[in-house]
Amino acid sequence: MRDLIVTQNITVDGVIEAGDWFGPADGGPAVLDALREQMTRADAFLTGRVTFEEMRGYWPAQTDDPTGIAAYLNQVQKYVVSSTLQEPAWEPTTVLRSLDDVRRLKDDTGGEIVCTGSIAITHQLIAADLVDEFRLFVYPTVVGTGRRLFPADSPQSLTLSDCRLFPSGVVLVIYRRSV
């Protein structure tokens, strides 16, 4: 059985909605190293359609990306949860039609499945109790408004499994779902 990992950039007040509160390099080289470490363990990348289409419009064109993120995203097996997407046009990609397909993917063998961004799908995964671990890159910022990681109607019991402070002030907090 594979672990499904939700990785999010998040503010101190819990907002995960993208805005101008962080940029890819804001965490510094140590945060990039932590992301690269995650990439070595994950052989599947899961998103919703909107995030997938945004990423598909950006990452394949990044030919001089020194972070390694473009190279990883261009080669990793991508899974998109969508009832409308017909042709992904970014290989290798498989379209999943439902959370039942995600459950079957978790039952396969392989490395970790990472879901990043995709607020709507992340909320659905949380509600369906499919998330095994949350890797939260907490940025030292308070924005006050925006969509949050956990919807108000989704209480969670989590166990801290790791915590790392980076020189930039970003903190990586890793929680496992308590069973």
ROVO-386148 format. One line per field, with one value per residue: residue number from 1; residue in three letters; chain; x, y, z of N, C-alpha, C, CB in turn. Coordinates in Angstrom, 3 decimals. Glycine has a CB too. Layout:
// residues N
nr <- (NUM_...)
rest <- (ALA_...)
kette <- (A_...)
nX <- (X_...)
nY <- (Y_...)
nZ <- (Z_...)
caX <- (X_...)
caY <- (Y_...)
caZ <- (Z_...)
cX <- (X_...)
cY <- (Y_...)
cZ <- (Z_...)
cbX <- (X_...)
cbY <- (Y_...)
cbZ <- (Z_...)
END
This chain:
// residues 179
nr <- (1_2_3_4_5_6_7_8_9_10_11_12_13_14_15_16_17_18_19_20_21_22_23_24_25_26_27_28_29_30_31_32_33_34_35_36_37_38_39_40_41_42_43_44_45_46_47_48_49_50_51_52_53_54_55_56_57_58_59_60_61_62_63_64_65_66_67_68_69_70_71_72_73_74_75_76_77_78_79_80_81_82_83_84_85_86_87_88_89_90_91_92_93_94_95_96_97_98_99_100_101_102_103_104_105_106_107_108_109_110_111_112_113_114_115_116_117_118_119_120_121_122_123_124_125_126_127_128_129_130_131_132_133_134_135_136_137_138_139_140_141_142_143_144_145_146_147_148_149_150_151_152_153_154_155_156_157_158_159_160_161_162_163_164_165_166_167_168_169_170_171_172_173_174_175_176_177_178_179)
rest <- (MET_ARG_ASP_LEU_ILE_VAL_THR_GLN_ASN_ILE_THR_VAL_ASP_GLY_VAL_ILE_GLU_ALA_GLY_ASP_TRP_PHE_GLY_PRO_ALA_ASP_GLY_GLY_PRO_ALA_VAL_LEU_ASP_ALA_LEU_ARG_GLU_GLN_MET_THR_ARG_ALA_ASP_ALA_PHE_LEU_THR_GLY_ARG_VAL_THR_PHE_GLU_GLU_MET_ARG_GLY_TYR_TRP_PRO_ALA_GLN_THR_ASP_ASP_PRO_THR_GLY_ILE_ALA_ALA_TYR_LEU_ASN_GLN_VAL_GLN_LYS_TYR_VAL_VAL_SER_SER_THR_LEU_GLN_GLU_PRO_ALA_TRP_GLU_PRO_THR_THR_VAL_LEU_ARG_SER_LEU_ASP_ASP_VAL_ARG_ARG_LEU_LYS_ASP_ASP_THR_GLY_GLY_GLU_ILE_VAL_CYS_THR_GLY_SER_ILE_ALA_ILE_THR_HIS_GLN_LEU_ILE_ALA_ALA_ASP_LEU_VAL_ASP_GLU_PHE_ARG_LEU_PHE_VAL_TYR_PRO_THR_VAL_VAL_GLY_THR_GLY_ARG_ARG_LEU_PHE_PRO_ALA_ASP_SER_PRO_GLN_SER_LEU_THR_LEU_SER_ASP_CYS_ARG_LEU_PHE_PRO_SER_GLY_VAL_VAL_LEU_VAL_ILE_TYR_ARG_ARG_SER_VAL)
kette <- (A_A_A_A_A_A_A_A_A_A_A_A_A_A_A_A_A_A_A_A_A_A_A_A_A_A_A_A_A_A_A_A_A_A_A_A_A_A_A_A_A_A_A_A_A_A_A_A_A_A_A_A_A_A_A_A_A_A_A_A_A_A_A_A_A_A_A_A_A_A_A_A_A_A_A_A_A_A_A_A_A_A_A_A_A_A_A_A_A_A_A_A_A_A_A_A_A_A_A_A_A_A_A_A_A_A_A_A_A_A_A_A_A_A_A_A_A_A_A_A_A_A_A_A_A_A_A_A_A_A_A_A_A_A_A_A_A_A_A_A_A_A_A_A_A_A_A_A_A_A_A_A_A_A_A_A_A_A_A_A_A_A_A_A_A_A_A_A_A_A_A_A_A_A_A_A_A_A_A)
nX <- (0.839_0.483_1.569_-0.337_0.525_0.007_1.331_1.913_2.378_2.004_0.532_1.211_-1.279_-2.785_-3.543_-3.665_-4.084_-2.868_-1.050_0.393_2.091_4.199_7.016_8.601_11.360_11.492_11.787_14.405_17.603_17.700_15.047_14.421_16.124_14.824_12.462_13.505_14.399_11.944_11.031_12.599_11.433_8.874_6.898_4.680_2.441_-0.217_-3.016_-5.699_-7.859_-7.745_-5.364_-3.576_-3.832_-2.858_-0.212_0.655_0.687_2.907_5.291_6.401_7.685_9.872_12.967_15.468_15.559_16.997_16.283_15.384_12.787_11.173_12.252_11.657_8.784_8.187_8.867_7.744_5.111_2.007_-1.156_-4.436_-7.307_-10.356_-13.494_-13.955_-11.686_-10.233_-8.030_-4.888_-2.410_0.201_2.650_4.092_0.750_-2.186_-5.660_-7.844_-11.073_-12.506_-12.610_-12.530_-10.840_-8.476_-8.225_-7.736_-5.290_-3.702_-3.686_-1.984_1.445_4.460_6.162_5.753_2.721_2.207_0.370_-0.012_-0.886_-3.985_-6.521_-9.308_-9.363_-7.641_-9.190_-11.282_-9.879_-9.101_-11.631_-12.480_-10.826_-8.340_-5.752_-2.503_-0.345_0.679_2.663_3.814_4.918_5.529_5.176_6.529_4.292_1.301_-1.800_-4.499_-6.915_-8.334_-8.400_-8.249_-6.246_-7.601_-10.966_-13.735_-15.464_-14.003_-12.628_-9.453_-7.186_-3.931_-0.490_2.610_5.432_7.827_9.871_11.287_13.371_14.151_16.786_15.554_13.339_11.137_9.249_9.225_6.715_5.736_3.061_1.500_-1.426_-3.471_-4.415)
nY <- (-1.181_2.226_5.415_8.371_11.614_14.871_17.823_21.088_24.602_26.868_29.438_30.940_31.363_29.386_29.498_28.273_29.047_30.159_33.131_36.350_35.876_34.106_32.871_30.603_30.575_31.691_30.241_29.528_27.801_25.526_24.729_24.049_21.840_20.088_19.690_18.408_16.074_14.936_14.443_12.278_10.159_9.986_8.651_9.314_11.875_13.761_15.654_18.055_18.987_21.817_22.788_21.045_21.867_24.491_23.975_22.422_24.339_25.771_24.383_22.451_24.136_25.142_25.040_25.681_25.280_25.478_24.282_21.681_20.932_21.189_19.182_16.918_17.038_16.776_14.150_12.466_10.170_11.412_12.027_12.958_14.082_14.242_14.899_15.900_16.380_15.321_14.814_14.728_15.817_16.065_14.137_11.684_11.060_10.152_10.134_10.242_9.351_9.435_9.450_6.829_5.730_6.869_5.558_2.941_3.401_3.954_1.410_0.023_-1.027_0.797_4.002_6.962_8.892_12.103_14.979_18.250_21.670_22.189_22.700_22.040_19.254_18.364_18.929_17.117_14.684_14.724_14.674_12.158_10.558_9.747_10.680_10.121_11.467_14.776_17.256_20.175_23.218_25.789_29.145_32.186_34.110_36.004_36.183_36.556_36.216_33.822_30.568_27.708_24.922_22.873_22.229_23.674_21.674_19.335_17.733_16.666_14.208_14.253_13.176_14.382_13.884_14.845_17.782_20.620_23.428_26.051_28.238_30.457_30.959_29.509_26.682_23.231_21.080_17.917_15.806_12.787_10.961_10.146_6.972)
nZ <- (0.000_-0.791_0.468_0.667_0.335_1.390_0.422_1.246_0.848_3.394_5.354_8.584_9.706_8.528_5.811_2.522_0.009_-3.059_-3.495_-3.203_-1.148_-1.035_-2.901_-5.243_-4.591_-2.114_0.242_0.309_-0.264_1.428_1.774_-0.841_-1.054_0.714_-0.715_-2.974_-1.767_-1.098_-3.681_-4.449_-3.154_-4.057_-6.574_-7.895_-8.775_-7.766_-8.727_-9.014_-11.772_-12.406_-11.157_-12.442_-15.147_-14.947_-14.148_-16.308_-18.280_-17.587_-16.427_-18.390_-20.214_-18.925_-19.394_-18.430_-15.661_-12.605_-10.228_-10.460_-10.336_-12.635_-14.328_-12.782_-12.654_-15.349_-15.886_-13.933_-13.039_-13.511_-12.022_-12.549_-11.069_-12.429_-13.898_-16.327_-17.959_-20.935_-22.733_-21.536_-22.464_-21.486_-20.894_-18.680_-17.995_-16.241_-16.245_-13.578_-12.630_-10.262_-6.615_-5.878_-7.762_-6.867_-4.417_-5.373_-6.618_-4.398_-3.298_-4.925_-5.577_-4.975_-4.877_-2.844_-3.141_-4.066_-3.360_-4.277_-3.919_-5.513_-4.026_-3.858_-4.480_-2.479_-0.190_-0.681_-0.541_2.148_3.406_2.566_3.972_2.961_3.128_4.241_5.302_6.165_4.845_5.697_4.681_6.476_6.196_7.467_7.706_7.897_6.491_6.814_5.260_2.993_1.432_3.480_4.691_6.137_6.022_7.851_8.720_9.101_11.317_12.538_13.730_14.426_14.352_15.244_13.264_12.354_12.343_10.973_11.023_8.872_7.633_6.460_7.944_7.365_8.302_8.209_8.875_9.707_9.745_10.661_9.963_12.650_13.862)
caX <- (0.000_1.252_1.134_-0.726_1.104_-0.383_2.385_1.383_2.928_0.923_0.885_1.053_-2.709_-3.438_-3.982_-2.876_-4.426_-1.733_-1.175_1.725_2.776_5.424_7.475_9.343_12.693_11.413_12.219_15.848_18.145_17.407_13.685_14.527_16.717_13.769_11.571_14.209_14.364_10.598_10.914_13.253_10.573_7.550_6.885_3.368_2.056_-1.668_-3.599_-6.997_-7.759_-7.347_-3.931_-2.872_-3.788_-1.937_1.152_0.940_0.974_4.135_6.489_7.094_8.468_11.000_14.097_16.681_15.175_18.070_15.743_15.095_11.348_10.651_12.669_10.869_7.384_8.074_9.069_6.996_3.756_1.032_-2.544_-5.334_-8.681_-11.217_-14.596_-14.102_-10.458_-10.196_-6.670_-4.015_-1.400_1.463_2.956_3.085_-0.391_-3.384_-6.822_-8.658_-12.425_-13.165_-11.776_-12.351_-9.612_-7.364_-8.102_-7.074_-3.901_-3.044_-3.562_-0.890_2.783_5.234_6.584_4.726_1.875_2.216_-0.612_0.389_-1.850_-5.256_-7.271_-10.569_-9.060_-7.098_-10.332_-11.988_-9.039_-9.207_-12.984_-12.585_-9.861_-7.334_-4.435_-1.709_0.627_0.675_3.973_3.432_5.978_4.871_5.875_6.317_3.426_-0.111_-2.519_-5.820_-8.020_-7.969_-8.822_-7.389_-5.998_-8.646_-12.289_-14.275_-16.183_-13.136_-11.685_-8.392_-6.285_-2.647_0.673_3.821_6.489_9.098_9.787_12.589_13.430_15.104_17.325_14.646_12.208_10.136_9.313_8.563_6.066_5.186_2.082_0.869_-2.809_-3.586_-5.422)
caY <- (0.000_3.463_6.567_9.586_12.729_16.223_18.795_22.425_25.823_27.340_30.559_30.661_31.331_28.244_29.730_27.590_29.621_30.869_34.582_36.945_35.722_33.316_32.523_29.342_30.685_32.373_29.376_29.378_26.528_24.391_24.275_23.335_20.531_19.252_19.314_17.406_14.834_14.387_13.954_10.975_9.122_9.990_8.310_9.690_13.248_13.818_16.997_18.245_19.484_23.223_22.860_20.345_22.718_25.596_23.442_21.996_25.549_26.424_23.584_21.860_25.153_25.566_24.208_26.064_25.322_24.919_23.625_20.276_20.698_20.979_17.855_15.941_17.061_16.316_12.700_11.687_9.760_12.360_11.589_14.104_13.725_15.122_14.273_16.571_16.377_14.187_14.572_15.479_16.547_16.204_12.753_10.643_11.461_9.325_10.821_9.462_9.909_9.505_9.115_5.368_5.500_7.229_4.427_1.836_3.810_3.752_-0.030_-0.493_-0.915_1.906_5.033_7.853_9.691_13.448_15.947_19.614_22.619_21.484_22.847_21.294_17.821_18.135_18.865_15.854_13.602_14.780_14.221_10.719_9.884_9.113_11.281_9.456_12.384_16.180_17.925_21.572_24.217_26.924_30.395_33.131_35.132_35.957_36.908_36.904_35.651_32.851_29.200_27.031_23.509_22.027_22.852_23.743_20.447_18.163_17.585_15.692_13.852_14.078_12.935_15.005_12.906_15.538_19.239_21.186_24.877_26.456_29.578_31.488_31.103_28.511_25.478_22.050_20.306_16.699_15.127_11.562_10.796_9.232_5.929)
caZ <- (0.000_-0.927_1.248_-0.030_1.075_0.990_0.671_0.980_1.412_4.244_6.226_10.006_10.029_7.904_4.434_1.494_-1.284_-3.648_-3.550_-3.313_0.131_-1.166_-4.233_-5.190_-4.000_-0.827_1.331_0.265_-0.753_2.310_1.470_-2.120_-0.771_1.299_-1.814_-3.787_-0.985_-1.289_-5.060_-4.585_-2.574_-4.691_-8.000_-8.412_-8.447_-7.881_-8.699_-9.636_-13.145_-12.501_-10.857_-13.513_-16.345_-14.674_-14.169_-17.688_-19.041_-17.120_-16.177_-19.540_-20.929_-18.090_-19.804_-17.683_-14.259_-11.777_-9.035_-10.734_-10.257_-13.995_-14.782_-12.027_-13.072_-16.727_-15.997_-12.943_-13.403_-12.991_-11.964_-12.465_-10.745_-13.211_-14.625_-17.623_-18.772_-21.859_-23.221_-20.635_-23.249_-20.742_-20.533_-18.524_-17.172_-16.246_-15.693_-12.654_-12.668_-8.956_-5.461_-5.891_-8.542_-5.977_-3.480_-6.089_-6.809_-3.103_-3.057_-5.751_-5.012_-5.515_-3.940_-2.319_-4.019_-3.499_-3.838_-3.953_-4.474_-5.696_-2.781_-3.894_-4.381_-1.141_0.729_-0.925_-0.017_3.608_3.777_2.282_4.845_2.104_3.347_5.271_5.899_5.744_4.908_5.627_4.695_7.121_5.932_8.560_7.141_8.232_5.439_7.321_4.486_1.966_1.728_4.442_4.431_6.701_6.085_9.214_9.068_8.962_12.430_12.281_14.808_13.763_15.185_14.711_13.006_12.102_12.288_10.604_10.864_7.843_7.877_5.946_8.852_6.996_9.126_7.659_9.921_9.104_10.594_10.197_10.418_13.799_13.637)
cX <- (0.888_0.683_0.759_-0.332_0.550_0.748_1.847_2.313_1.772_1.409_0.690_-0.424_-3.491_-3.894_-3.056_-3.141_-3.242_-2.043_0.215_2.516_3.995_5.748_8.336_10.695_12.666_11.891_13.714_16.289_17.816_16.000_13.683_15.133_15.677_12.780_12.222_14.230_13.009_10.457_11.561_12.380_9.233_7.667_5.524_3.010_0.570_-2.154_-5.049_-6.795_-7.235_-5.852_-3.120_-2.741_-2.873_-0.491_1.562_1.277_2.283_5.363_7.139_7.975_9.702_12.214_15.384_16.404_16.259_17.563_15.547_13.607_10.766_11.007_11.857_9.439_7.206_8.226_8.206_5.622_2.782_-0.356_-3.399_-6.729_-9.582_-12.323_-14.735_-12.874_-10.423_-8.764_-5.695_-2.934_-0.151_1.779_4.072_1.985_-1.534_-4.504_-7.592_-10.026_-13.059_-12.163_-11.615_-11.101_-8.375_-7.145_-7.378_-5.594_-3.113_-2.816_-2.458_0.423_3.486_5.627_5.414_3.955_1.794_1.156_-0.191_-0.575_-3.220_-6.127_-8.544_-10.328_-8.495_-8.222_-11.112_-11.202_-9.107_-10.559_-13.149_-11.596_-8.797_-5.910_-3.739_-0.799_0.454_2.080_3.705_4.665_5.334_5.736_5.540_5.521_2.008_-0.835_-3.952_-6.992_-7.475_-8.400_-7.763_-7.258_-7.154_-9.970_-12.830_-14.939_-15.327_-12.146_-10.689_-7.632_-4.965_-1.540_1.894_4.886_7.829_8.825_11.187_12.470_14.505_15.590_16.402_13.494_11.062_10.353_8.579_8.036_5.396_4.311_1.590_-0.554_-2.815_-4.687_-5.894)
cY <- (1.250_4.547_7.710_10.759_14.030_17.147_20.164_23.483_26.469_28.508_30.143_30.579_30.312_28.400_28.994_28.151_30.423_32.359_35.151_36.805_34.804_33.112_31.286_29.430_31.296_31.531_29.178_27.989_25.329_23.850_23.531_21.950_19.578_18.804_18.251_16.048_14.148_13.781_12.578_9.841_8.985_9.635_8.586_11.077_13.397_15.261_16.924_18.870_20.917_23.381_22.201_21.242_23.918_25.127_23.040_23.199_26.216_25.505_22.960_22.850_25.603_24.689_24.521_26.155_24.687_24.171_22.125_19.962_20.420_19.579_16.768_15.884_16.560_14.800_11.883_11.304_10.698_11.731_12.821_13.597_14.726_14.318_14.859_16.503_15.130_13.834_15.392_16.301_16.898_14.825_12.702_11.081_10.479_10.123_9.835_10.127_10.083_9.226_7.604_4.995_5.841_6.108_3.254_2.151_3.605_2.275_-0.678_-0.437_0.262_2.870_5.867_8.536_11.069_14.300_17.317_20.570_21.968_21.515_22.004_19.787_17.493_18.034_17.565_14.666_13.546_14.219_12.720_9.896_9.136_9.624_10.570_10.424_13.779_16.727_19.400_22.462_25.501_28.169_31.401_34.357_34.909_36.787_37.244_36.292_34.693_31.464_28.491_25.546_22.632_22.780_22.768_22.443_19.193_18.060_16.462_15.421_13.462_13.862_13.552_13.935_13.560_17.032_19.766_22.689_25.203_27.879_30.719_31.782_30.177_27.293_24.365_21.235_19.110_15.998_13.874_11.531_9.799_8.218_5.352)
cZ <- (0.000_-0.018_0.324_0.868_0.518_1.399_0.297_1.544_2.152_5.095_7.676_10.393_9.196_6.468_3.473_0.108_-1.812_-3.713_-3.672_-2.011_0.065_-2.635_-4.125_-4.507_-2.602_0.344_1.383_-0.153_0.128_2.063_0.139_-1.927_-0.183_0.229_-2.696_-3.080_-1.146_-2.683_-5.228_-4.064_-3.285_-6.167_-8.627_-7.895_-8.757_-7.796_-9.156_-11.002_-13.224_-12.243_-11.962_-14.743_-16.149_-14.747_-15.581_-18.567_-18.668_-17.135_-17.413_-20.308_-20.151_-18.368_-19.043_-16.190_-13.389_-10.547_-9.219_-10.705_-11.638_-14.502_-14.079_-12.541_-14.505_-16.860_-15.049_-13.497_-12.706_-13.051_-11.737_-12.159_-11.459_-13.884_-16.026_-18.519_-19.645_-22.259_-22.377_-21.342_-22.450_-20.204_-19.503_-17.541_-17.357_-15.606_-14.822_-12.585_-11.297_-7.843_-5.320_-6.684_-7.700_-4.964_-4.136_-6.312_-5.515_-2.821_-3.891_-4.979_-5.661_-4.427_-3.477_-3.447_-3.363_-4.176_-3.344_-4.621_-4.473_-4.447_-2.782_-3.748_-3.003_-0.121_0.555_-0.364_1.502_4.050_3.581_3.098_4.043_2.341_4.500_6.012_5.318_5.927_4.656_5.733_5.194_6.933_7.028_8.093_7.648_7.177_5.828_6.574_3.438_2.388_2.566_4.104_4.915_6.714_7.521_9.648_8.955_10.115_12.133_13.570_14.155_14.786_14.515_14.493_12.703_12.051_11.991_10.418_9.840_8.115_7.420_6.904_8.507_7.888_8.386_8.831_9.246_10.136_9.893_10.732_11.570_13.495_14.941)
cbX <- (-0.957_1.255_2.231_-2.272_2.655_-1.753_3.684_-0.024_3.550_0.390_0.032_1.756_-3.306_-4.575_-4.012_-3.173_-5.689_-1.406_-1.913_1.610_1.817_5.283_8.252_9.539_13.586_10.013_11.557_16.428_19.626_17.560_12.693_15.372_17.906_13.032_11.201_15.653_14.646_9.532_11.555_14.583_10.333_6.869_7.261_2.286_2.918_-2.330_-2.790_-7.918_-9.109_-8.149_-3.623_-3.604_-5.193_-2.224_1.271_-0.266_-0.130_3.924_6.150_6.082_7.596_10.626_14.338_17.227_13.831_18.993_14.429_15.809_10.644_11.211_14.176_10.878_6.828_9.108_10.504_6.840_3.481_1.070_-2.772_-5.319_-8.933_-10.396_-15.906_-14.448_-9.190_-11.023_-6.538_-3.362_-2.001_1.367_3.346_3.743_-0.848_-3.153_-7.732_-7.991_-13.301_-14.339_-12.378_-13.597_-9.626_-7.643_-9.496_-7.774_-3.824_-3.875_-4.880_-0.774_3.594_4.454_7.634_5.355_0.429_3.605_-2.058_1.849_-1.446_-4.997_-7.621_-11.320_-8.062_-6.124_-11.262_-12.233_-7.585_-9.028_-14.039_-12.359_-10.583_-7.701_-4.558_-0.881_2.067_-0.371_5.015_2.425_6.650_4.622_5.500_7.665_3.471_-0.389_-2.523_-5.966_-8.855_-6.459_-9.089_-7.936_-4.701_-8.270_-13.272_-15.273_-17.390_-12.382_-12.441_-7.427_-6.867_-2.329_0.880_4.344_6.093_9.767_9.219_13.130_13.716_14.465_18.648_14.089_11.723_10.231_8.692_9.540_5.027_6.326_0.894_1.671_-3.744_-3.896_-4.870)
cbY <- (-0.005_3.942_7.009_9.598_12.709_16.663_18.454_22.582_26.783_26.200_31.817_31.735_32.705_27.892_31.248_26.102_30.510_30.317_35.152_38.420_35.196_31.954_33.690_28.831_31.512_32.804_28.056_29.703_26.637_24.805_25.476_24.143_20.676_20.015_20.549_17.871_15.122_15.479_14.951_10.978_9.416_11.367_6.840_8.651_14.300_12.966_17.977_19.121_19.406_24.079_22.193_19.040_23.196_26.206_22.239_21.228_26.518_26.948_22.509_21.269_26.357_25.508_24.374_27.408_24.607_26.021_24.258_19.405_21.900_22.052_17.645_16.283_18.471_17.005_12.373_12.486_8.262_13.693_10.521_14.937_13.723_15.892_14.441_17.993_16.442_14.495_14.936_14.535_17.813_17.288_11.945_9.338_12.889_7.973_11.402_9.364_9.037_8.507_9.703_4.666_6.349_8.582_3.978_1.570_5.289_4.372_-0.713_0.309_-2.225_2.629_5.920_8.901_9.036_14.098_15.589_19.898_23.066_20.049_24.312_21.582_17.395_19.258_20.066_15.660_13.782_16.239_14.966_10.459_8.915_9.328_12.802_8.353_11.882_17.026_17.325_21.912_24.403_26.643_30.957_33.569_35.111_36.491_36.097_38.353_36.769_32.880_28.417_27.206_23.074_21.568_22.163_24.877_20.301_18.216_17.300_16.196_12.687_15.289_11.417_16.115_12.012_15.047_19.841_20.528_25.588_26.360_29.709_31.062_32.519_28.129_25.722_21.198_21.176_15.747_16.062_10.300_10.315_10.019_4.821)
cbZ <- (1.223_-2.392_2.228_-0.367_0.997_1.642_-0.132_1.576_0.302_5.135_5.895_10.836_9.827_8.688_4.109_1.506_-1.178_-5.059_-2.298_-3.694_1.149_-0.450_-4.891_-6.560_-4.896_-0.577_1.218_1.596_-0.883_3.783_1.427_-3.118_0.194_2.417_-2.657_-4.087_0.512_-1.075_-6.031_-3.848_-1.118_-4.527_-8.199_-8.003_-9.249_-6.788_-9.597_-8.755_-13.814_-11.507_-9.504_-13.877_-16.709_-13.296_-13.226_-18.282_-18.864_-15.721_-15.233_-20.482_-21.230_-16.589_-21.278_-18.194_-14.048_-11.339_-8.655_-9.739_-9.619_-14.963_-14.528_-10.531_-12.947_-17.579_-15.747_-11.623_-13.012_-13.787_-10.839_-13.782_-9.185_-14.262_-13.854_-17.400_-17.869_-23.105_-24.741_-19.686_-23.802_-19.569_-21.776_-18.044_-17.525_-15.496_-16.827_-11.228_-13.500_-8.881_-4.179_-6.495_-9.849_-5.247_-2.987_-7.451_-7.263_-1.982_-3.350_-7.068_-5.213_-6.591_-4.565_-1.404_-4.230_-3.645_-3.357_-4.397_-5.912_-6.094_-2.550_-5.206_-5.483_-0.751_0.508_-2.434_-0.470_4.120_2.953_0.801_5.778_0.663_3.638_4.655_5.671_6.556_3.849_6.732_3.265_8.638_4.536_9.145_5.588_9.696_4.166_7.306_3.816_1.693_0.425_5.864_5.100_8.126_5.084_9.318_8.189_7.636_13.754_11.175_15.705_12.881_15.429_15.669_11.859_10.769_13.632_9.315_12.224_6.435_7.183_4.599_8.847_5.468_10.550_6.760_10.731_8.600_10.937_10.648_9.250_15.134_12.753)
END
